[in-house]
Amino acid sequence: MPDNMGYDRAIVTFSPDGRLFQVEYAREAVKRGTTSLGLIFKEGVIIAAARPLGQLAVPNHGSDKIHQIDDHLGAAISGFIADGRVLIDAGRLKAQIHKLTYDEPLSVRGAVKEIADRMQLFTQYGGVRPYGVALLFGGIDENGPELFEIDPSSTFYNWKAQVIGRGGKESTKILSKGWKEGMSEEDALKLAVESLRAGEKNVKPSEVELVIITNDKFIKYNGDSGAKFLKKYW
């Protein structure tokens, strides 16, 4: 009989060695998702993601990997896109409520904590399952450029550069070697593209989503227009 027999049938049941198997299964779903990454540069944050589509698929209709939360904040998904979409909507709602209530933008950490708290609830009640998704939150607030990862257990981490998804091992090698404190936007773009291509070797420029967030802009490149922009970095 397998060691985990019975302990993986409900999220509320710990195994004898203190594991929640449903959370671990959710992490496996993230590992099977296409690669997403983020990195901080001197003036802001870059988030990039691979989004391979079939030949007959219509782009930009529900399958986005990177989403805007607010003018200063975005998030990339790896894992179950539908799960991520629900969390993105919750983050947008919190950002707007905070802005209306306090007349100031929600901090990056505040948005991350809101989503992490929601994810944590789904690790302790019967009849539900954990969200099968990890997210990379990038943005700018009073602390400057910030990058956070939330994993399916709802634990969140602060990073200078990070990769989630199936290409994590290969992409992280490139980021670890190339990332430097105070790097320029141009150098960060080159590194982001190089790292993403290492994790998704057959990805095409038109299958990449890339967002640049600074104090004065939130720009997203994807599809054919994105391919034209990325051509010089390919």
N, C-alpha and C positions, 0 to 999 in steps of 0.2 A: 504494500500500500504506500503511495507517495507520502512524503513527510508533510506536505501541505494539505492533505485531504481533509476537507471540512473547514479549514481555516481561511479559504479563499472564497467562500460562498456568501459572506456578508462583510461589509466594510467595518462593522462594529466589533469584529472578532479578531483579537490578537492571536498570533501563533505563540507557542511556548517560548520562542526566542525573541519575542517582542516585535514581530514584523506584521505589517498590514499588507497582505498580498495584493489586494485590489489597487492600492497605491503603486505598488511595484509594477503591476500590469499596465497601469496608466503611463508610467515612465517608459515602458516598452513601446507604447503607442507613439510617444514623442520621438523615440529613436528611429521609428520608421517614417516619420514625416520628412518632407524635403527641408533642406538646410536654410536656416535663417541666422543672421549675425548682426552684431552692432559694435561700433567702436566710437570712442570719444576722440575728438581732435581739439585744437586750441580754441576754436570759436563755437563748437557745437557737437552734434552727434550725427553719425551716419548709420542707417539701418538698411540692410539689404536682404533679399530673400529670393530663392529659386521657386518658380511657379510653372513647371512644365504643363503644357496643355496639349490635348489631342489636336490633330490637324483641322478638324471641323468645329472645334469649340469656339464659342464667342467669348473674347476676352473681356475682363472687367465686369463680369456679371455674377457676383456672389462668391467668387473663388479667390479674392484678394488675400494675400498673406500679410500685408502691412496696412494698418488702418490709422487714420488720424483720430486722436482723442480730443485734442484741443489745439489752439493755434501754436502751442509750444511743446506739444506732446504727441508721440506716436507709439505704436506697439506692433511687433511682429509675432506671428503665430507659428508653432510647429506642433503637429499632431492632428487631432480631429478639428477641421476648420469650423464645423458647426458649433462645437463647444467653445471655441475661441470667439466666435461671433457674438455669442451670448455675453461673454465676459467683456468684450469690447463695448457693447451697448451699455452694460452696467458702469463701465469706466466713464463713458461719455455723459451719462446721466449724473454721476457724482461730480464730474468736472463742472457741469452747468449749474447744479444746485449750489456748489461751493462759490462759484463766481457771483451768482445772484444774491447769495446770503452775505458774503463778506466783501464783495466788490474787488476781488483779487483772484488771480488764477490759482488753481489747485497745484500744489507742489508735486514734483515727480514722485517723491516718496509717499506722499499722501494718496496719490492714485494707485500706486503699487500696493500699499497697505489695504486699501479698499477692496481691490480684486483678490488679494491673498486671503483676506478675512472671508470673503464669499466662498473661495475655493476650500478653505479649511472646514467650513460647515458641512461640505459634502464628503468629508472623511470621518464623520463621527455619528451619522444618523443612519438607521436601517432603512431599507427601501430605496436608497439612492446609490449612485456610484460616483467616484471621483471624476473630475473633469480630465479628459484624456488629452491634455494640451499643456504646453509650456509657452510662456510669453517673454519677450524681450521688450521692456519699456525704455524708451529714450526720449530725453527732452531737456529743456533749460528752465531753471528757476533761480531763486536767490543764491543758491549754492553753485551756480554755473552749470555746465553740461553734466548730465547724470545718465547712467545706464544701469538698469536692474533686470535680473532674471527671476521669474517665478516658476517653480517646478510644480508638478501635480500634487505634491504633498502640501502645497501652499507656502513652503519655505521660500524666502526671497533673498537674493544676494546682490550686492553692489559690485559692478565690474568697470574696468577701463575698456575691455574688449571681451566679447563672449560669443560663442556659437551654440546653437541648439539644432537638433535634428540629426538625420542620418549621416551627414558629412562632417560631424563635429570633430572627429579625430584629425582628419586631414586639414580642415580649415583652421583649426586651432594652432597647428604647427606653423602655418604661415603667419597668423596673427601674432603669435608669441615671438617670432623672429623679427617681424616688421614694425610692430607698434612702438611708438616713441612718445614720451611726454611732450606736449605742446606741438605736435605735428600739424602741418598745414592741411587745409581742406583738400587740396589737390593730391597730396601724398596719401591722405586718408581714403580718398576715392580709389586710387590705384590699389591700395592694400585691400580694401573691401572687395573689389572685383577679383583680384588675384586669389584671395582667400575663398570666396564663394565658388570660383571655378575649380579650386582644388577639391572642394567637397562635393561639387556637382559637375563632374567632368564633361558631360554631354550637354550641359545647359546652353541655350542660345541667348544672345542679348535681348531678344524680344520676350524671353521667358523669365526675365529678371525684374523684380521690383526694387527700387532704391529710393530712399527718402533722406533728404538733408534738412536738418533742423538747426537753426541758429536763432539769435535774438530777433532778427527781422525777417525770417522766412521759414516756411514749411513747404518744401518742394518735393513732389513725388514724380519719379520717372518710371514708366512702364509701357509695355506694348511697343508699337512701332516708333512712337516718339522717343520712348526710353532707349530703344535700340540705337537710334541716331546719336543720342547723348553718350551712350556707353561705348560706342564704336572706338573712340580714341583711347579707351582704357582696356580694350579687349586684347 
